[in-house]
Amino acid sequence: MGRVIIVGGGAAGVWLAALLADRGISEIDIIEPSMLLGRGAAYATNNPDHLLNVTPDKLDPHPVNGYETFSSWLARHRPELVSGYCPRGVFGAYMDDVVRELRSRAAIRHHCSTATEISAQPSGLAVILEDGTSLVADHVVLAIGNLPPRRIAPQLKHRRVIEDPWRLDAETIKGAHKVVIAGSGLTAADVAISVNEAAPDAEIVLSANRPFMPPADATVVNWTGAGDIPAARPSRVWQYVVREIRSGDATDHWISVIEATKSHAPRLWEAWIPRDRATFARHGLRHWLHHRHRMPAPSFALMQKLIATGRLSIARGRVGDVEIAGDEVHLTIGGRPVTADVLINATGPSVDIIDEPLLKAAADRGLISPDAYGLGLAASQSGQALGPDGRRTRGLWILGAWTRGTHFEVVAVPLLRKHAGLIVDAITADLN
Ligand SMILES: Cc1cc2nc3c(=O)[nH]c(=O)nc-3n(C[C@H](O)[C@H](O)[C@H](O)COP(=O)(O)OP(=O)(O)OC[C@H]3O[C@@H](n4cnc5c(N)ncnc54)[C@H](O)[C@@H]3O)c2cc1C
């Protein structure tokens, strides 16, 4: 029943394959440079302090036929973790079992490589791998996850300036007295945890334009009024939500408002006309992202402890002017000079197509185009790639982080399965 190529074998690629196999499509090629399918950047970590940012039950919605949910798997394998914040590596172990199940149901060919090019051919879409191998299929799904951040020191290549926060080398950090981490979000917190372990005496400085760390995740009763948020212009929606936030004092109150609003965000995004979406992306998105993220409660407690003991601080301003002098990194934060032993970039993923060769090749051939809001790639509601003229590209689909401009909320595991389901519906309709 046709062949499907999935580029990227993180959680999104694996769940997509599981859904395809469930619909009888069993010829599936997954291109993924890592030996381990299903883990990607988030679940490859073995650090027991790198935690899931939600409790296990929140990862279960939109299950796939025949696959155990995470909560049920956890109850059998690690019952002591059922009600807390699991190490992400434990979710990775669960994904290993999902992959085993998948392999028992479908002929998965894992090409341990990187896709570098894609082009439309008379016989379908051709994907070229790093070693020159060419694969052709009727349908190709790009499930490549997030890119590393945009470089903060583009001209510099030095082991003490770490541009990809997911490739931390503990040896570089060991013995450091001062480490600057650009960013103050969840990734920066993860990095701070790793730095704290590798260099327990180091001073850690986070830097951000708005020096604010995500609050601790909490089990709250969601605000029931979110269903009544009007699908009005972004400024009115914002006022409506802020008014509700101000109506209560407790931290739980604003978290419950944001949590409830989060589940309605895709509805509001879909209702907005492109101009409103663009306005929100320009002016409101940064505020929204500040408030919608939650830190696993134990990680939050550790951050607070590091702050209270003077080990960690947050400096206001962007990192710039990075230079190496001997064994030191000289930089500025908000224009003020700072000297550190190591600088780590945790400023959030790049969404610039030119930073990823495959995307650049696809864009050069008119197969994909950036969305109108600077959030990722243009895609239809079902995830089909749109070219620069707005037309659907036959056989090419996008899943995950790059579809933020279409679905708005995109990276949580349940949403990956939901959006993968939309793609699978469309692919099976085409192949039948
Ligand atoms: C640190 C971290 C913590 C998170 N915690 C949670 C959480 O607690 N709960 C939650 O729901 N979500 C969490 N997320 C969100 C997370 O993004 C998703 O849950 C999920 O891991 C995304 O999977 P993905 O497959 O889309 O992307 P990724 O996991 O990034 O996988 C994409 C894969 O594509 C491969 N790839 C990229 N380019 C190419 C190419 N050109 N050719 C071939 N392969 C390529 C990469 O090697 C990678 O393995 C977290 C994310 C991060 C980064």
The ligand as a Gaussian input file, in Angstrom:
#p B3LYP/6-31G(d) Opt

LIG

0 1
 C       14.634000      19.076000      26.739000
 C       13.241000      18.832000      26.300000
 C       12.313000      18.391000      27.201000
 C       11.021000      18.138000      26.818000
 N       10.146000      17.663000      27.732000
 C        8.902000      17.355000      27.328000
 C        7.956000      16.797000      28.243000
 O        8.243000      16.643000      29.418000
 N        6.717000      16.471000      27.795000
 C        6.374000      16.674000      26.492000
 O        5.237000      16.355000      26.101000
 N        7.231000      17.219000      25.609000
 C        8.470000      17.553000      25.998000
 N        9.342000      18.100000      25.121000
 C        8.869000      18.402000      23.775000
 C        9.510000      17.473000      22.784000
 O        9.953000      18.346000      21.795000
 C        8.574000      16.429000      22.251000
 O        8.012000      15.710000      23.306000
 C        9.236000      15.416000      21.325000
 O       10.395000      14.890000      21.888000
 C        9.531000      16.015000      19.982000
 O        9.819000      14.930000      19.152000
 P       10.202000      15.140000      17.657000
 O       10.362000      13.785000      17.105000
 O        9.252000      16.062000      17.005000
 O       11.582000      15.927000      17.708000
 P       13.009000      15.436000      18.165000
 O       12.942000      14.687000      19.417000
 O       13.882000      16.621000      18.110000
 O       13.439000      14.403000      17.031000
 C       13.717000      14.811000      15.738000
 C       14.729000      13.853000      15.165000
 O       14.981000      14.220000      13.806000
 C       16.302000      13.928000      13.514000
 N       16.691000      14.760000      12.383000
 C       16.770000      16.105000      12.329000
 N       17.152000      16.497000      11.095000
 C       17.296000      15.377000      10.371000
 C       17.681000      15.132000       9.040000
 N       17.983000      16.125000       8.187000
 N       17.762000      13.828000       8.624000
 C       17.453000      12.813000       9.458000
 N       17.081000      13.005000      10.741000
 C       17.007000      14.271000      11.182000
 C       17.070000      14.250000      14.781000
 O       18.247000      13.479000      14.850000
 C       16.072000      13.881000      15.869000
 O       16.326000      12.624000      16.436000
 C       10.635000      18.355000      25.486000
 C       11.589000      18.831000      24.584000
 C       12.874000      19.060000      24.960000
 C       13.874000      19.537000      23.952000

